[in-house]
């Protein structure tokens, strides 16, 4: 599990290392795929889902939440596999992922056209906490099945 967590961290750093133009092109590629779907939904349901001018911004910011959600799951499972008990894996994960997020945002401030933003650290923390919550809920569910003598398939 640790290998996957470290690979996820390397992926984050690699993406952070890209100059602004390269990063913008990548999220633009995703935008090209999502925009027609949103347009179809808006036409079908006669609603305005999102301001098209802000869609690129939303995609970029949701990427923060998603990648740190994934990282926190991988880190928590790694700590659990390592033998951390109780709430320790959750605390360790939150501290590690948050510190990593701060380091990553600081690092980005040295990349041409990029900036390190407190807002992004906060978005990363939303992802971190959602990942922690998911692992906690799944662990509690697993624990209650074992406690009640039920077999888990």
C-alpha positions in Angstrom: 0.0 0.0 0.0 2.8 2.4 0.8 4.1 2.1 -2.8 0.7 3.3 -4.1 0.7 6.2 -1.6 4.2 7.3 -2.6 3.3 7.0 -6.3 0.3 9.2 -5.7 2.5 11.8 -4.1 5.0 11.6 -7.0 2.1 12.1 -9.4 1.0 15.2 -7.4 4.5 16.6 -7.5 4.8 15.8 -11.2 1.6 17.6 -12.0 2.7 20.6 -9.8 6.0 20.7 -11.8 4.3 21.6 -15.0 4.3 25.2 -16.1 1.0 26.9 -16.2 0.4 26.5 -19.9 0.9 22.8 -19.8 -1.4 22.4 -16.8 -4.0 24.5 -18.5 -3.9 22.4 -21.7 -4.4 19.2 -19.7 -7.4 20.6 -17.8 -8.6 22.0 -21.1 -8.6 18.5 -22.6 -10.9 17.4 -19.7 -13.1 20.4 -20.3 -13.6 19.4 -23.9 -15.0 16.1 -22.8 -17.2 17.4 -20.0 -18.6 20.5 -21.7 -20.8 18.7 -24.3 -22.3 16.5 -21.5 -23.2 19.5 -19.4 -24.7 21.2 -22.5 -26.8 18.2 -23.2 -28.0 18.0 -19.6 -28.9 21.7 -19.6 -30.9 21.4 -22.8 -32.6 18.2 -21.7 -33.7 19.6 -18.3 -33.9 23.3 -19.3 -31.6 24.3 -16.5 -28.3 26.2 -16.2 -25.9 23.9 -14.3 -22.7 26.0 -14.4 -21.3 29.2 -15.9 -19.2 28.0 -18.9 -16.6 30.7 -18.2 -16.0 29.2 -14.7 -16.1 25.5 -15.7 -12.4 25.3 -16.3 -11.8 26.8 -12.9 -14.1 24.3 -11.3 -12.4 21.3 -13.0 -9.0 22.4 -11.8 -10.2 22.9 -8.2 -12.1 19.6 -8.1 -8.9 17.9 -9.2 -7.4 19.0 -5.9 -10.2 17.5 -3.9 -10.0 14.2 -5.9 -6.3 13.6 -5.8 -6.0 14.3 -2.1 -9.1 12.1 -1.5 -7.2 9.3 -3.2 -4.0 10.1 -1.3 -5.7 10.1 2.1 -7.3 6.7 1.4 -4.0 5.2 0.3 -2.1 6.7 3.3 -4.8 5.6 5.8 -4.8 2.0 4.4 -1.0 2.0 4.5 -0.9 3.1 8.1 -3.5 0.4 9.0 -1.5 -2.3 7.2 1.6 -1.0 9.0 -0.2 -1.8 12.3 -1.4 1.6 13.5 -4.5 1.1 15.6 -7.5 3.1 16.6 -7.6 6.7 15.3 -3.8 6.9 14.9 -3.9 6.0 11.2 -6.4 8.9 10.6 -4.3 11.4 12.6 -1.1 10.3 10.9 -2.7 10.5 7.5 -4.2 14.0 8.1 -0.9 15.4 9.3 1.1 13.8 6.5 -1.3 14.8 3.7 -1.8 18.3 5.0 1.9 18.9 5.4 2.5 17.5 1.9 -0.2 19.8 0.5 1.5 22.8 2.1 4.9 21.7 0.7 3.3 21.1 -2.7 1.7 24.6 -2.8 4.9 26.2 -1.7 6.8 24.3 -4.4 4.3 25.4 -7.1 5.0 29.0 -6.3 8.5 28.4 -7.9 7.0 27.0 -11.2 6.6 29.5 -14.1 3.0 30.8 -14.2 1.9 28.8 -11.2 1.2 30.0 -7.7 0.8 28.4 -4.3 -2.5 29.2 -2.7 -4.0 28.7 0.7 -7.4 28.1 -1.0 -5.8 25.0 -2.7 -4.6 23.7 0.7 -8.1 24.1 2.0 -9.5 22.2 -1.1 -6.9 19.5 -0.6 -8.1 19.2 3.0 -11.6 18.7 1.9 -10.4 15.7 -0.2 -8.2 14.5 2.7 -11.1 14.6 5.1 -13.5 12.9 2.7 -11.1 10.1 2.2 -10.6 9.7 5.9 -14.3 9.7 6.4 -14.8 7.0 3.7 -12.2 4.7 5.2 -13.6 5.3 8.7 -17.1 4.5 7.6 -16.0 1.4 5.7 -13.9 0.2 8.6 -16.8 0.7 11.1 -19.1 -1.2 8.7 -16.6 -4.0 8.5 -16.1 -4.0 12.2 -19.8 -4.2 12.9 -20.2 -7.2 10.6 -17.3 -9.0 12.3 -18.7 -8.2 15.7 -22.1 -9.5 14.9 -20.6 -12.8 13.7 -21.6 -12.2 10.1 -19.2 -13.2 7.3 -17.9 -10.6 5.0 -17.8 -11.5 1.4 
